[in-house]
Amino acid sequence: MRQQGFTIIELMITVALIAIVAGIGIPSFRDLVASNRVVSSINEFHAGLRLARIEAVKRNDTVIFCASSDQASCNGNWGDGWIIYHDGNGDDVVNASELIRVGDPVNAGYSLTFSGAGNAISFAARGLSNQSGTFKLCDSEGDAGLARGIILLSTGSTRRSLDTDGSGIHEDNGGTDFSC
């Protein structure tokens, strides 16, 4: 009578093939996860910028988008989080009733920087911003190929950064490659 099953050679070949496929797939999967985290974070930030502009137009008044380390006042760095508020009484102090939206800090180890001045952007009643520049988000590894950005124009409009020269690295509004 004949026994059914695998020989040791067949088993070793199967294990070797699985190891090869895993060796190829796991690094690619890590890169995909890292890229998705950066894109997700910059998309949330971009949504906040657009909301601040829309609220300024809707309210026909100035709305402030600013960095906030405590999610209650304008302080800290952009990577610490951000808030959107309507300073209806003009005292330059964030009151709980003036808050529109609060944004979370970026992932641990990530850095979010702005090429413009300060940690606050004002959107006027017509949607114009008081400054322009590029927000750049870098991952914890400092991989410029994964860096993404949002370009803010003085008109108040925004756009995502692009890799226009095909180098694999996104550029700011002036066409300079990001570096982390």
Secondary structure, 3 states (H helix, E strand, C coil): CCCCCCCHHHHHHHHHHHHHHHHHHHHHHHHHHHHHHHHHHHHHHHHHHHHHHHHHHHHCCCEEEEEECCCCCCECCHHHCEEEECCCCCCCCCCHHHEEEEECCCCCCCEEEECCCCCEEEECCCCCECCCEEEEEECCCCCCCCCEEEEECCCCCEEECECCCCCCCCECCCCCECCC
